[in-house]
Amino acid sequence: MAESTAQAPQIIWKKETIGGEEIEVAYREAMRPEPLGTAASRAPKGKLPTYVVDGWGDFPPLNPRTYEIAPGIICEQDVAIPMRDGIITYCDIYRPANQTNIPVIIAWSYYGKRPSADSLHIEWQTRGVPYGSHSNHAKFEGPDPEYWCHKGYAIANYDMRGVNNSEGDLCFWGKYERSDGYDLIEWLAEQEWCNGKVGMAGNSALAMAQWRIAAEQPPHLAAIAPWEGAADAYRELYNMGGFTEYGFRKFMWKAFKGKNLVEDPFAMIERYPLLNAYWQSKIPDFEKIEVPAYITTGWNHFHNRGAVNGFRLIGSKQKWLRTHRDFEWPDQYSREGIDDLTRFFDRYLKGIRNGWESTPRVRIEVMDAYDFDDQTSRAETDFPLARTEYRKLYLDAAKNALSQVPVEVESQCRYDGNTGKATFDITFNEETELSGYMKLHLWVEADGNDEMDLFVAIQKLDANGKWLPTNALGKSHPGTPGKLRVSLRETDPEKSTEFQPYYPYNNPQKLKPGEIVPVDIEIWPSSRTWHAGEQLRVEVMGHYERIDWFEPFAWNTDNKGTHIIHSGGRYDSHLLVPYIPPKYVAGNRVYR
């Protein structure tokens, strides 16, 4: 769904050479920076002392100065940092006064380096994070200088190229982000107060940048902490499953403020819906990431796939993954999260031998229902779990059911391609843990169209068929997701695994009338327990079902007519699930 010309500036197309191809890249004029205090002016009136931030802070004019933000902590504001091509970028550097030989942690994103609304004395608050948890000097989704400086670190809140007063055009996850990140790290390491060790931290966009910059292997980058970071912009942001996500468009466009141009990935996905050199250039070279890495992901978040894949693929031998049920912000600023991250950086940025190496390589939270978890921070050696047993649950279209044994009789079910759905349920007779990746193998047919866009959700029901969601920020998540445009069903057998199909997204094969084709749909990783008597449900539909979830996703679909799912006999439609056997069983006692 394209924006109207009244809603956005005119697109400017520039020819660029990417991966040996000449590609027209879309740019628009960035939204102009707001004056200091504008964010605070949006704060609710009355007695509430906080402003629940929407992600974008103030973008004040240049004002180079050094001042004290708290006893013993100074800020060097609007420090000019040159890039290798002469572009000047700006950074706010917070550090302990009169201390040298200290490491620095970079908070890198396009949100603006100064989110405070202190001109009106209003303390901003991130959704789900208790009031007072972080100061006005913390960049949105970044580490709080008022904590880290007291711990003997410097914090660099950076305006990347094209953001606010930084020169140049704003480009996302491409060559400039990689080279500028390298240059920033090496510049900081040379400062007289720095011990020569640089780290990176932060959530979401701040995490996504870390994958690409770390792959450049800047010599003084000593550790990264990409918490909740998607990695593949094509597969995880703009074209999930092969069809365009546009709901983030208006939501995100407010964040892109600067004085020049900003790359328009939304226009790019409309012009280049298939995976080409442009989109390939934005995928990190994971194997080149060799520094220690501490990675987190929330099961109920769209960063989930990228974070877990990043953990699996990076070349570092010193890497840790922690998973949780909650949304990213409460986890990031929690007491436990901050303490844990401090130990990680103390070990690799300060060289303190604090026992970090004894931290389990993987810690998972096994969800149950609502706000309850079956287990938290359970130690594992790898992900997917080494003891995973992959099992098939076969679809029975005639009964809307799942079976643990193959279904012999062929049958089919139908639903309206735009508004309908098909569901398939199975009741577990014993406590069952499913942790890892699922994969849905379907035989499908389109009646009245040459395309099918499929949405999948894996849900849990109680013994009476009542939906048991998992909650985050007080909202019910619609279920572990999967998506696929059927014309882009082709997979690469060399890059696919038993549990995760790999789609090249470059060879559309439209459906013919009456044609029945097999598809493998990737289900994003998760971890959950089903108690005896509870049911697993597979939902298959041609639309996104938000229910009570709050993230503003929406997709451009091409669904007309009727979707048909075939099962039984020749049509071995099934759900592949990662069954986790107990570690120990002693009599009636089960140890997980």
N, C-alpha and C positions, 0 to 999 in steps of 0.2 A: 504494500500500500504506500504509494508515494505521497510526500508532503505537497501541499499546495504552494504556489510561488509566494503567497502571502505569508506563509509560515516560516520561510527560510530564504536566505540570500541566494542569488543566482550561482549556479555551479560553474566553476572555471576548470576546464580540462587541460592538463599538462602532459606532454609526452615524456615518458621516462623509460630508461632501459633497466629492466629488472630481470635477473636470471637469464640474461642473453636475449630477452624479448623486449620489443618496444610496446609499451602499454600506456594508454591514456589514463591518467590518475586524476580523480575528482578532488577539487578543493572548493572551499567557500570562505567568505570572510568570517573570521572568528567573531563571536559576540564580544563587544567591547567591555573592558574591565569596569567594574563598579567601584565607586568611591568608598573609602573607609567608612564603615558603619552601616553600609547598605544591608548587609546580612542581619545586623542587629535590629535594624528598623523593621524587619519582618517578624521579629519576636512577638509572641502573644502578649497582649496588654493585660494589665491587672496585677495580681499578687505573685504570679508565677515568676521565679527568679531565673528561669532557664529558657534557652532557645533550643528546641529539638532540631538539630541541624539536618538539612536535606542533602548534605554532601558538598555544598559549595560555600566557600567563605568569602571574605573581603579581598579585593584586588587593588590595594592602594598604589599611588604613584611612588616613584623611586624616592627614597629618603635614607641614604647611607649614613649610618651612625652606629655607635656602640653604647649600649645602655644595660642597666641591671634589671633583670626581670623578677628576681627573687634574691634574697640574701645569698651571696656567694656564686650566683649564676649570671653570666653576661650573654647578651645577644649581639653578634656582629650582623647588622641588618643590611640587606641589599649588597652583599659582596659580589663584585663583578668577576665572573669566571669565564675565561676565553676557551672556546672549542678549537679544534685543529684547523677548521676552515675560517677562523676569524670571527665567527658569531660569538656575541657576548650573551651569557646567561647569568641569572642572579640566584643567590642563595642566602638564606638566613642561617647563621651558624650559632648554635647555642652551646656553651661550654662552661665548665667550672672556672671561675676567675682564679688567676694566679696559679694554675696547674698546667704542667706540661707532661709529655710522654703518656698521652691518653689516646684511646682509639675513638673512631667516629663512626656513627651509624647514619646511613642515608635514608631519607624518606622521599621517594621519587614518584611523582605523578603529575597529572594535568589539573589538579583541583585547586591549585593556589597554595602558596607556602605559608600564608598567614591567615588562618581561619578565625582569628579572635575577633570578638565584638567588644573589645575592652573599652572602646571609646564611649560606649554607653553603659559600661560596667554590667554587662549581662554575660553570665557564664553559659557557654553553649554545652549541649548535652547530646550525645549520640543515642539513637533509639535503642532501648533495652539495656542501657548502661546506667547504673545508679548515679544520681546527681553528685557531683564533686569528684568523680573517679579520675577525670583528667583535666588538665588546665587549658586555658585559652591559647596556649602556645603549641599544643599538639595539632599537627596537621591532620586533616580528616583521614581516619584509618591508619594513622601513623603513630610512632612512639612518642611519649610525652616527655619533652625536655626537662620538665620540673621533677620528673622521677629519675631519668637516666643521668642527668648532670650530677645529681647528688650521689650517684653510684660511680662517678668517675669516667663518664663518657661524654663525648660531644655528639650533638644531633644536628645534621644538615638537612634542613627543610628546603628543598630545591624546586625551582620553577624551571621545568624542562624547556627546551627550545620551542619558541612560539607561544609560551604561556605567560600571560600578564605582560611584564616588561622585558622578558627575555626575547632576544631578537630571533628572526627566522620564522619559518612556517612550522606549524604543529603537525607532526606526522606520528602515526600510531604504530609502535612495535616494528619499525623498519630499521634501515641502516643507520639513520641518525640517532635513534635511541640507543642502539648498540655502541656506536662510536662515541657519542656524547657521554654515555655512562662510563665507558673506559676512561675518557679524558677527565671527568669529574673525580673519579676514584683516585687517579694518579695525582691530580692537583691537590686534593685533600691530604693525601699521604705525605706530601712534601711540606706541609705547613709546620712551622717551628714547634707548635704545641702538640703535634700528632706523633704517636708512637709508630707510625707506618702501617698500622692495620686498620682496614676499613671493612665495615659490615653493611648489610642492607636489611631493612625490616619494614613491615607494614602489610596490610590486608588488601585484597582485591586488586585494583590497578597498581598499587604499590608492590604487590607480590608478582603480578604479571610481568612487570619490567625486569624483575630479578632474573627470571629464566633467561632472557635474551642477553642481558648485560653480563651475567656470570659466564655464559657460553663464549664471550669474547676473551675470557681469561686475563683480565687486568692483573698485573703482578701483585698489587697490594690489596686486592680483594681477599679477605681472610675467611669470611663466613657469610651465609645468607639465611634468611628466615622468611621464605615466601609462604605466608599464611593465607589460605583461601585464594589461591591464584589459578585462574584458568590459564591455559597455555596455548591452545590452538584457536586462534581468533575465528577461523572459518568454521570449524566443527563445533565450537563451544559457545560462540557468541552470535555470529551473523547468519549462519546457515546450518543450524542444528538439524541433523538428519537429512540435509540436502535441500531444505526449503527455508525461505527467508523469514527471520525473526525481525519484526519491525516495532514491537512495543517499547523497546528501550530507546527508540529514536528521540522522541520529544523529551523523555526523562533525562537522557544523557546530554542532549545538546546544550542544556543550560550550563554545563560544566566547562565547555570549551571556550575560554575567554582569552583574548590576546589582541595584539595590534596589527596582525597580519592575516595570513590565511591558515585554515585548518583543513587537514585531509578529511574527506567525507567517505568513510567506509560504507555508509548506508547506500549512497549513490553507486559505489563500486560493486556492491553485491547485486544491485539491480542490473547493472551493465554486464558484470562478469559473474553469473551465478554458479559457474563450474569452477573447480579448483584449478587455478592457473599459477603462473610464476609470481604474480602479485600476492596471492594468498599464501603460497608456499614460502615466500620470503619472510612472512610473519610468524612462522613456526620455529621455535628455538632448536638449536642443535644440542639436544640434551646430553649426548655423550661427552661433549666438551666441558660440561659443568663438573668440576672436580673438587671444588672447595666444600668444607663441611656445610650441611644443609639441614635445617629443622623445618619440616613441612607440616601444616595442619589442614584439615578440611572438615566442614560440617556436612553430614550426610544429607541434610535438607537444603542444599545450596547449589546454584548453578556452577560454582567453581569446583565442584566435587570431582568431575571427570579429569580436569586438567591437573588438579593437585595430586591425585592418586597416580595418574600416568606419569607426571613429572617425577614423583618419588621412584617409580619403577624404572624410568628410562635414564635418569642422570648418571653420569659416570663416577660420581663421588663414592668412595668406599666408606665415608663417614656421613651417613644420612639417617634421618629419623622421621617417622610419620606418626602423628597423633590425630585420631578422628574423634568427633563428638556429634551430639544431636543438635546442639543449639545453633542459633544464627551466629554469624561471624563476629559481630561487634561485642556482645556480652562475653564471648570467649576471649577475645583479644585483650580486653581491659579487666578481666577477672584477676583476682589476687593470685590464683594458682597459675594462670597463664603468664602473668608478668614475672612471677618468681622463677618459673621454669625457663623462660626466655633469658632471664638474667644469668642463670647458671650456664646456659649454652654460650652466650657471648663472653662471659667471664673466662670460660675455658679457651675459646678460640680467638678472641680479640685481646685478652689480657694474659693468656698463658697460665691461668690459675688452675692447678690440678685439684679440682673439686669433686671428682668422682663422676663427672658427666658421662664418661664412657660406660658406666653401668646402667645408664638409661636404656630401657628396652628399645630395640630397633623400631618396633611397631607397637603402638598402644591403641586399642580400639574400644569404642563405646558401642555396646550391643543394645540397640533400642528395643523397647517393649511397646508402650502405648502412651499417648498424651505426653505428659512431661516426665514419664517414668522410663528408666533404663534398666535393662536386665543386668548389665554389668558395665562398669566404667574403668577406663585405663587398664584394660586387660593386656598383659604382655604377650606379644607374639614375635616371631622371628622374621616374618616377611609378609608382604601383601601382594597378591592373594595369599591366604594362609597356606602354609606348607602341607597341612593335613586335609585340605579340601577334597571332598569326594563329589564330583559332578554327576548329578542325577537328572533324568528326564521325566517331566510330568507331561503326559500326552493329552492333547485337546480332544474333546468329544463334542463336536459342534451340535449334535442332536440333543445332548443333555445339558449344554452350557457348563460342562464339567471338565476337570482335569483328572487323569488316571495315572497311577504309578506303573501301569503296564500298557503296552501298545494297544490301541483301539483297532479292532479288526474291521468293523463295519464303516464304510465310507458314508460321510454325511456333510452337510454344509449349513451355515447360518448366514443370514443377511441382515444388513442394517443400512439406514440412510447415510450416504457418504458424508453429508454435512452435519447432520444433527444426531445421528444414532450412535449406538455402541453395541459391542458384544462383550459378554463377561463369561469367565470360566473359573470355577471354584473347586477347591479341594479341602477336605477337613483332615487335619493331622491328628493321629491317634496318640502320639507321644510328643513330648517337648522337642522342638525342632529349631535349630539355629541355621540361618542362611546368611553367610557373610562373604561378600565378594561380588563378582560380576555375574549377572544373569544374561541369558541370550534367548530371545524368542524366535523360533523357527516356524514360519507360517507358509502355507500354500494359499495364495490369494488370487482373486479375480475381480475385475471391474466391469459392472454392467452399466453401460451408458456413458463411459468415459475411457480415455486411454491413459489415465493417471490415477494414482492413489497416494494420498499423504496420510500416513498412519501415526497415531499417537498411542503410546502404551503407558499404563500405570500399574504398578504392582502394589496391592493393598492388603491390609489385614482386617478380618472380620471376627467378631466373637461367635460363640456357638449358636447364637440366634440370628446371625446374619447382620448384626450391627457393625458399621464401619468403626474401626479403631485407628484413628490417625496418630501420627506423631506431631508434636507441636513445637514451634519455635516462635519467639516473640509473641506468644499468645495466639498464634494462627495455626490452623490445621493444614499440614502439607498434603497435597492431593495424591501423593504416592511416588514411589521410585520410578523415574521416567525412562522412556525410550521413544525414539522418533525415526521415521524413514520415509523418504519419497521413493516410491516403488520403482520408478524409471531409473533411479540411481542405485539399484540394488546390487550391482556388480561389486564383488569384493576382490581384494588382492590376496591370494592364498599364501604368498610368502610372508606377508606382514600380519595376516590374521592369526589368531590363536583359537584354541578350542572354545574359549569363553568370550572372546572379543573380536568381532568381525572388523576388518579394516576396509573402508570404502575409499576408492580413488576419487570418486565424484567427478569423473571426466568423460563418461561414456553413457549418455542417456539412452534407455531402451524403453520406448513407449509400449504400452500394452495393446495387443490386438483383441478384437471382439472374440470372446469365448476363451481367451488364453489364460491358463492357470499356471502361475509361476511361484517358485519358492523364494522366500526372502529370509534373511537373518537380521534381526533387529537388536542392536546393542542396548542393553539395559545398564544404566550407570551404577557404579558400585554402591553397596549399602551393607548394613549389618543389623539383623533383627531376629528376635525370638518369637516363635509361635508356640503357645502352650497347648497341651492336649485339649482337643475339642475346638480349637480356633481354626479359622479358615484362611487360606491364601486365595486372593482373587487376582486374576489378570483381566484388565480392561483394555479393549482395543477399540479405537474410535477414529473418526476423521476430523476431530476438533480438539482444542486444548481445553481441559476442564479445570478451571482455577479453584473452584469451591470457595474456601475462605482465605486462600493464600494471597499475599500482598504484592509480590514482585510483578511489575507491569509487563509481562510477556504477552506477545500476540504474534501470530504467524500468518503469512500469506499462503493459503492452501489452494490446491486445484482439485477439489472434490466435487464431482457431480454424480448423479445417478445412485447406484447401489454398490456397496462393498460386500464381497462374498468371501467367507473363510471356509476352506475345505479341510477336513480331518479324516483320519481313519484309513486303513488299508494302504493304498499307494501314497496317501497324503499324510506323512508322518509329522504333522504340526505338533510342536512341543515347546515347553519352557525348560531350558537348561538351568538348573539351580545349583548353587555352591553349598552343599550340605556339609556342616562342620560336626564331625563326631566328637563326643566328649573326650577330654584328655585322659580321664580315668573313670572306670566304673567299678564299684565295690559293693556287691549285693544290690540293694535298692538305691544306693547312693550314687549320684552322677556328679562328676567334677568337670566343670568347664573352665 
